[in-house]
Amino acid sequence: MTRGIDLSINFCGVTFPNPFCLSSSPVGNTYDMCARAFDMGWGGVVYKTVGLDYEVKITHPSPRLNPLHRGSQRVVGLQNVEQISDRPTKDNFVDLARLKKNYPHKALVASIMGLTHATDWEKLAKMAEDAGADMIECNFSCPQMTVEGTGHKAGQDTAVVEKLTSITKSACSIPVMAKMTPNVADMLPLALAAQAGGADAISAINTVKALTGVDLDTATPLPNVGGKSSSSGYSGTAVKPIGLRFISDMARDERLKIPLSGMGGIYTWIDCVEYLLLGASTLQVTTAILQHGFRIVEDMDEGLSDYLVDHGYESVQQMVGKAVRNVVEPNQLSHATQAISVIDHDKCIGCGQCFLTCRDGAAQAISIQDDRMPIVDEDECFGCLMCKHICPVQDCITYKTVPHHQATA
């Protein structure tokens, strides 16, 4: 808590000290990692997905990661080929039990995945509850698990999702959350199937299937694993818009009546607030931790606390979903006004970026004077604002709104 603000939230009957959680991933793979996260202020942990090791032996390809860089910016996105936990099943549940014993007031979620048979889900659910987990997350979404009936292949089938959710729910008395794959055109039917199977919550998104690059000398996609690679899970700040889209899609639909846990590209308190406003009640993080460590929770805690104070909220729950009503279909957007770019010549450095982007990709509404100052032809500008977005000087380009010339009263 910061400045006396209580960030706790009730999620499926479980009290999270704050909405910030480790997502099921390499960052929550052992007792020591999760304990350190709890000590640093994380409110919950979704432990790395556990399967039954007597069914299929899990081994991870190596190297298992490949970053996407953009210029000097490191790791805009991250591709991984890692699978579920390769540690013995028993060891994982021993760690879960130890975590709950030593951190009884933190939220502990066990992520599970049956590998070949529906009965696996029942066994794993019982083991998770016996270990003291507060909730179970069914991993229907890992893009690296390709055994039939596992991972995102299972998560793309509404009948399978409903069946496995029902089996898991029937095997335990603690809440069950279904983790959705973004590797579909529409997540809602799958979320509704999970709800029909008894899910108490939905979490989204898992990683997006992608290829992040190719070694130009060997013609091998990356990461190069023995001369081969594969399309696999992509995460990081670049996927946040996809995660926000899916969370808001589900939050908008009145048929889905269960709460949401959001993830995908969460790095800062601003990302946290955006997910909460679009309908998520708890938040899960991985790639930002891989880059910056568990310490980022301090920024999230302080930023969210300040936001609550500044906007007059008394609890996190009060702000959940506040932006959902402002998400509409494209044909419902107003055409009454349009934006016109306004350039502040006192701030302009004459770089010409606005001219180039407008000339070659927009309205050809900007011209350059002899002194290199750009001028906007307001009759030609149609308000895409690409010039504003590309300008390297903060607030040099703003905009005004005027009545649309085609608008009717």
C-alpha positions as CSV (number, residue, x, y, z in Angstrom):
1,M,0.0,0.0,0.0
2,T,1.1,3.6,-0.7
3,R,-0.1,6.7,1.0
4,G,-2.6,4.8,3.0
5,I,-4.4,3.5,-0.1
6,D,-5.8,-0.1,0.0
7,L,-5.1,-1.8,-3.3
8,S,-6.6,-5.1,-2.3
9,I,-9.3,-6.7,-4.5
10,N,-11.6,-9.6,-4.1
11,F,-11.3,-11.9,-7.1
12,C,-13.6,-15.0,-7.2
13,G,-13.8,-14.9,-3.4
14,V,-10.0,-14.7,-3.0
15,T,-8.4,-11.6,-1.5
16,F,-5.5,-10.3,-3.5
17,P,-3.4,-7.7,-1.5
18,N,-3.0,-5.9,-4.8
19,P,-3.9,-6.8,-8.3
20,F,-0.3,-7.4,-9.4
21,C,0.6,-11.0,-10.1
22,L,3.3,-13.0,-11.7
23,S,1.9,-14.8,-14.7
24,S,2.4,-18.5,-15.2
25,S,5.9,-18.5,-16.8
26,P,9.6,-18.7,-16.1
27,V,9.4,-15.9,-13.5
28,G,7.4,-18.1,-11.2
29,N,9.1,-21.4,-11.6
30,T,10.4,-22.2,-8.1
31,Y,9.6,-21.4,-4.4
32,D,12.6,-19.0,-4.2
33,M,11.5,-16.9,-7.2
34,C,7.9,-16.6,-6.0
35,A,8.9,-15.9,-2.4
36,R,11.2,-13.1,-3.5
37,A,8.3,-11.7,-5.6
38,F,6.0,-11.8,-2.6
39,D,8.7,-10.1,-0.4
40,M,9.0,-7.3,-3.0
41,G,5.3,-6.6,-2.9
42,W,3.5,-8.7,-5.6
43,G,0.0,-9.5,-4.5
44,G,-0.3,-12.9,-6.2
45,V,1.5,-15.6,-8.1
46,V,0.2,-17.8,-10.9
47,Y,2.8,-20.6,-10.6
48,K,4.3,-21.9,-13.8
49,T,2.1,-24.5,-15.4
50,V,2.4,-28.0,-13.9
51,G,1.7,-31.2,-15.8
52,L,2.0,-34.9,-14.8
53,D,5.6,-36.0,-15.4
54,Y,4.7,-39.6,-15.8
55,E,2.8,-38.9,-19.0
56,V,5.2,-36.9,-21.1
57,K,8.8,-35.8,-20.2
58,I,9.1,-32.1,-20.7
59,T,12.4,-30.8,-22.1
60,H,12.9,-27.3,-23.3
61,P,14.6,-26.4,-26.6
62,S,17.7,-24.3,-26.3
63,P,18.3,-21.5,-27.0
64,R,14.7,-20.8,-26.1
65,L,14.3,-17.0,-26.6
66,N,14.7,-14.5,-29.4
67,P,14.2,-10.7,-28.9
68,L,12.7,-8.2,-31.3
69,H,14.7,-5.0,-31.1
70,R,13.8,-1.6,-32.8
71,G,16.8,0.6,-33.3
72,S,18.4,1.3,-29.9
73,Q,15.3,0.1,-28.0
74,R,16.0,-3.4,-26.7
75,V,13.4,-6.2,-26.5
76,V,10.3,-4.5,-27.9
77,G,9.0,-8.1,-28.1
78,L,10.2,-11.5,-27.1
79,Q,9.7,-14.9,-28.7
80,N,10.0,-18.0,-26.6
81,V,9.8,-21.7,-27.3
82,E,9.6,-22.8,-23.7
83,Q,7.0,-25.3,-22.6
84,I,5.3,-26.0,-19.3
85,S,7.4,-26.8,-16.2
86,D,10.1,-29.4,-16.7
87,R,10.5,-29.9,-12.9
88,P,9.0,-33.0,-11.3
89,T,5.3,-32.7,-10.5
90,K,5.9,-33.6,-6.9
91,D,8.5,-30.9,-6.5
92,N,6.2,-28.2,-7.9
93,F,3.4,-29.0,-5.5
94,V,5.8,-29.2,-2.6
95,D,6.8,-25.6,-3.5
96,L,3.2,-24.5,-3.8
97,A,2.4,-25.9,-0.4
98,R,5.5,-24.2,1.1
99,L,4.6,-20.9,-0.5
100,K,1.0,-21.0,0.9
101,K,2.3,-21.9,4.4
102,N,4.9,-19.1,4.5
103,Y,2.8,-16.5,2.7
104,P,-0.8,-17.2,3.9
105,H,-2.1,-13.7,3.0
106,K,-0.8,-13.7,-0.5
107,A,-2.8,-15.1,-3.4
108,L,-1.5,-18.3,-4.9
109,V,-2.8,-19.7,-8.2
110,A,-1.8,-23.1,-9.5
111,S,-1.6,-23.3,-13.3
112,I,-2.3,-26.8,-14.6
113,M,-2.3,-28.6,-17.9
114,G,-3.3,-32.2,-18.6
115,L,-1.1,-33.6,-21.3
116,T,-2.9,-36.5,-22.9
117,H,-6.1,-37.5,-21.0
118,A,-9.0,-35.6,-19.4
119,T,-8.3,-37.5,-16.2
120,D,-5.0,-35.6,-15.9
121,W,-7.0,-32.4,-15.2
122,E,-8.8,-34.1,-12.4
123,K,-5.7,-35.4,-10.8
124,L,-3.9,-32.1,-11.1
125,A,-6.8,-30.1,-9.7
126,K,-6.9,-32.3,-6.6
127,M,-3.2,-32.0,-6.1
128,A,-3.4,-28.2,-6.5
129,E,-6.1,-27.9,-3.9
130,D,-4.4,-30.3,-1.5
131,A,-1.2,-28.1,-1.8
132,G,-3.2,-25.1,-0.6
133,A,-3.6,-23.2,-3.8
134,D,-6.3,-20.5,-3.6
135,M,-7.3,-20.9,-7.2
136,I,-6.6,-23.0,-10.3
137,E,-5.8,-21.6,-13.7
138,C,-6.4,-24.0,-16.6
139,N,-3.8,-23.4,-19.3
140,F,-5.7,-23.8,-22.5
141,S,-3.4,-21.5,-24.4
142,C,0.3,-22.3,-24.5
143,P,1.4,-22.1,-28.2
144,Q,4.4,-24.4,-27.6
145,M,2.5,-27.4,-26.3
146,T,1.6,-29.4,-29.5
147,V,0.6,-32.8,-28.1
148,E,-3.0,-33.4,-29.2
149,G,-5.5,-32.0,-26.6
150,T,-3.0,-29.6,-25.0
151,G,-2.1,-26.0,-25.1
152,H,-3.7,-23.6,-27.5
153,K,-4.9,-26.4,-29.7
154,A,-7.2,-27.4,-26.9
155,G,-8.0,-23.8,-26.3
156,Q,-9.2,-23.3,-29.9
157,D,-12.0,-25.8,-29.5
158,T,-15.1,-24.7,-27.6
159,A,-16.2,-28.3,-26.8
160,V,-12.8,-29.2,-25.4
161,V,-12.6,-26.0,-23.3
162,E,-16.0,-26.6,-21.8
163,K,-15.3,-30.3,-21.1
164,L,-11.9,-29.8,-19.5
165,T,-13.1,-26.8,-17.4
166,S,-16.0,-28.9,-16.2
167,I,-13.8,-31.8,-15.2
168,T,-11.4,-29.5,-13.4
169,K,-14.2,-27.7,-11.6
170,S,-15.8,-30.9,-10.5
171,A,-12.5,-32.2,-9.0
172,C,-12.0,-29.3,-6.6
173,S,-13.8,-26.8,-4.4
174,I,-11.6,-23.8,-5.1
175,P,-12.2,-21.3,-7.9
176,V,-11.2,-22.2,-11.5
177,M,-9.9,-19.7,-14.1
178,A,-9.5,-20.5,-17.8
179,K,-6.6,-19.0,-19.6
180,M,-7.4,-18.1,-23.2
181,T,-5.3,-18.1,-26.3
182,P,-5.1,-15.0,-28.5
183,N,-4.4,-17.2,-31.5
184,V,-8.0,-17.1,-32.6
185,A,-10.2,-14.5,-34.4
186,D,-12.7,-14.3,-31.6
187,M,-12.0,-15.2,-28.0
188,L,-15.6,-14.7,-26.8
189,P,-17.0,-18.1,-27.8
190,L,-14.2,-19.9,-26.0
191,A,-14.6,-17.8,-22.9
192,L,-18.4,-18.5,-22.9
193,A,-17.6,-22.2,-23.3
194,A,-15.3,-22.0,-20.2
195,Q,-18.1,-20.2,-18.3
196,A,-20.6,-22.9,-19.4
197,G,-18.1,-25.5,-18.0
198,G,-18.2,-23.8,-14.6
199,A,-15.2,-21.4,-14.8
200,D,-15.2,-18.7,-12.2
201,A,-12.9,-16.4,-14.2
202,I,-11.1,-15.9,-17.5
203,S,-7.5,-14.9,-17.9
204,A,-6.1,-13.5,-21.1
205,I,-3.9,-13.3,-23.1
206,N,-1.3,-15.9,-23.5
207,T,1.5,-15.3,-26.0
208,V,0.8,-14.7,-29.7
209,K,2.2,-17.2,-32.2
210,A,4.9,-15.4,-34.2
211,L,8.3,-15.5,-35.8
212,T,10.6,-12.6,-34.8
213,G,13.4,-12.9,-37.3
214,V,15.6,-14.9,-39.6
215,D,19.3,-15.4,-39.6
216,L,20.1,-14.0,-43.1
217,D,23.4,-16.0,-43.4
218,T,21.9,-19.5,-42.6
219,A,18.2,-18.8,-43.7
220,T,17.2,-20.1,-40.3
221,P,14.3,-18.5,-38.3
222,L,15.2,-17.5,-34.8
223,P,15.8,-18.7,-32.2
224,N,18.1,-21.2,-34.0
225,V,17.7,-24.5,-32.3
226,G,20.0,-27.0,-34.1
227,G,19.3,-25.4,-37.4
228,K,15.6,-25.2,-37.1
229,S,13.0,-23.0,-35.4
230,S,9.2,-22.7,-35.1
231,S,6.4,-20.2,-34.8
232,S,6.0,-19.7,-31.0
233,G,4.9,-17.5,-28.2
234,Y,5.5,-13.7,-28.7
235,S,5.2,-11.3,-25.7
236,G,6.3,-7.9,-24.5
237,T,5.1,-4.4,-24.9
238,A,4.3,-4.9,-28.5
239,V,1.4,-7.2,-27.7
240,K,-0.4,-4.9,-25.2
241,P,-2.9,-3.6,-27.9
242,I,-3.9,-7.2,-28.6
243,G,-4.4,-8.0,-24.9
244,L,-6.4,-4.8,-24.3
245,R,-8.6,-5.7,-27.3
246,F,-9.4,-9.2,-26.1
247,I,-10.1,-8.0,-22.5
248,S,-12.4,-5.3,-23.7
249,D,-14.2,-7.6,-26.1
250,M,-15.0,-9.9,-23.2
251,A,-15.8,-7.2,-20.7
252,R,-18.3,-5.6,-23.2
253,D,-20.4,-8.8,-23.7
254,E,-23.2,-9.1,-21.2
255,R,-23.3,-12.9,-21.7
256,L,-19.9,-13.3,-20.0
257,K,-20.6,-12.7,-16.3
258,I,-17.4,-13.8,-14.7
259,P,-14.4,-11.6,-13.9
260,L,-11.2,-11.2,-16.0
261,S,-7.5,-11.4,-15.2
262,G,-5.5,-9.4,-17.8
263,M,-2.0,-9.7,-19.2
264,G,0.0,-8.9,-22.2
265,G,2.6,-6.2,-22.5
266,I,2.2,-4.8,-18.9
267,Y,5.3,-2.8,-18.0
268,T,4.2,0.3,-16.1
269,W,1.4,1.5,-13.8
270,I,-0.2,3.1,-16.9
271,D,-0.5,-0.3,-18.5
272,C,-2.0,-1.6,-15.3
273,V,-4.6,1.2,-15.2
274,E,-5.5,0.7,-18.9
275,Y,-6.2,-3.0,-18.3
276,L,-8.2,-2.3,-15.2
277,L,-10.3,0.4,-16.9
278,L,-11.0,-2.0,-19.8
279,G,-12.4,-4.7,-17.5
280,A,-9.5,-6.7,-15.9
281,S,-9.7,-7.1,-12.1
282,T,-6.2,-8.7,-11.6
283,L,-3.1,-8.3,-13.7
284,Q,-0.4,-10.7,-14.7
285,V,3.2,-9.9,-15.8
286,T,6.1,-11.8,-17.2
287,T,8.2,-10.2,-19.9
288,A,8.7,-6.9,-18.1
289,I,10.0,-8.9,-15.1
290,L,12.4,-10.7,-17.4
291,Q,13.8,-7.3,-18.5
292,H,13.7,-5.3,-15.3
293,G,13.2,-7.7,-12.4
294,F,10.5,-8.0,-9.7
295,R,11.2,-4.4,-8.6
296,I,8.8,-3.0,-11.2
297,V,6.0,-3.7,-8.8
298,E,7.0,-0.6,-6.8
299,D,6.2,1.6,-9.7
300,M,3.0,-0.2,-10.3
301,D,1.9,0.1,-6.7
302,E,2.8,3.8,-6.4
303,G,1.3,4.8,-9.8
304,L,-2.0,3.0,-9.2
305,S,-2.3,4.4,-5.7
306,D,-1.8,7.9,-7.0
307,Y,-4.3,7.3,-9.8
308,L,-6.9,6.2,-7.4
309,V,-6.4,9.3,-5.3
310,D,-6.3,11.7,-8.2
311,H,-9.5,10.3,-9.7
312,G,-11.5,10.0,-6.5
313,Y,-11.6,6.2,-6.3
314,E,-11.7,4.5,-2.9
315,S,-10.8,1.1,-4.2
316,V,-9.5,-0.7,-7.2
317,Q,-12.8,-2.4,-7.8
318,Q,-14.5,1.0,-8.4
319,M,-12.4,1.7,-11.5
320,V,-12.6,-1.8,-13.0
321,G,-14.3,-1.5,-16.4
322,K,-14.9,2.2,-16.4
323,A,-13.6,2.6,-20.0
324,V,-15.7,-0.3,-21.3
325,R,-18.8,1.8,-22.1
326,N,-16.6,4.0,-24.3
327,V,-15.6,1.1,-26.6
328,V,-18.0,0.9,-29.6
329,E,-18.2,-0.6,-33.0
330,P,-16.4,1.6,-35.7
331,N,-19.8,2.5,-37.4
332,Q,-20.9,4.0,-34.1
333,L,-18.1,6.5,-34.0
334,S,-19.1,10.2,-34.4
335,H,-18.5,11.9,-37.7
336,A,-19.6,15.3,-36.4
337,T,-16.2,16.8,-36.1
338,Q,-12.7,16.3,-37.5
339,A,-9.2,17.1,-36.3
340,I,-6.9,19.6,-37.8
341,S,-3.2,19.6,-37.1
342,V,-1.7,22.7,-35.4
343,I,2.1,23.2,-35.4
344,D,3.9,25.3,-32.8
345,H,6.6,27.0,-34.8
346,D,8.3,28.1,-31.5
347,K,8.9,24.5,-30.7
348,C,9.5,23.2,-34.2
349,I,13.1,22.1,-35.0
350,G,12.5,21.9,-38.8
351,C,13.3,18.2,-39.1
352,G,10.7,17.7,-41.8
353,Q,9.3,14.5,-40.5
354,C,5.8,15.8,-40.5
355,F,6.1,16.9,-44.1
356,L,7.4,13.5,-45.3
357,T,4.8,11.5,-43.5
358,C,2.0,13.7,-44.7
359,R,3.2,13.9,-48.3
360,D,3.9,10.1,-48.7
361,G,1.2,8.6,-46.5
362,A,-1.6,11.0,-45.7
363,A,-3.3,14.2,-47.1
364,Q,-0.4,16.1,-48.6
365,A,-1.6,18.9,-46.4
366,I,1.8,20.1,-45.1
367,S,4.3,22.2,-47.0
368,I,7.7,23.4,-46.1
369,Q,8.7,27.1,-46.2
370,D,12.2,28.4,-47.1
371,D,13.0,28.6,-43.3
372,R,12.1,24.9,-43.0
373,M,9.0,25.7,-41.0
374,P,6.0,23.4,-41.9
375,I,2.6,24.9,-42.8
376,V,-0.7,23.1,-42.5
377,D,-3.3,23.6,-45.3
378,E,-6.4,23.3,-43.1
379,D,-8.7,22.7,-46.2
380,E,-6.7,19.6,-47.1
381,C,-5.9,18.2,-43.6
382,F,-8.3,15.3,-42.7
383,G,-7.0,14.8,-39.1
384,C,-5.1,11.5,-39.2
385,L,-2.6,13.1,-36.9
386,M,0.3,10.9,-38.1
387,C,2.4,14.1,-38.1
388,K,1.7,14.6,-34.4
389,H,2.5,10.9,-33.6
390,I,5.8,11.0,-35.5
391,C,7.0,14.4,-34.3
392,P,10.1,14.1,-32.1
393,V,9.3,17.2,-30.1
394,Q,6.7,16.8,-27.4
395,D,3.6,18.9,-27.9
396,C,5.1,20.6,-30.9
397,I,2.1,19.4,-33.0
398,T,-1.3,19.4,-31.4
399,Y,-4.7,19.6,-33.0
400,K,-8.0,21.4,-32.9
401,T,-11.5,20.0,-33.7
402,V,-13.8,21.7,-36.2
403,P,-17.2,20.7,-37.5
404,H,-17.0,18.0,-40.2
405,H,-17.8,19.5,-43.6
406,Q,-20.1,16.5,-44.2
407,A,-21.7,16.6,-40.8
408,T,-25.5,17.1,-40.5
409,A,-27.2,18.9,-37.7
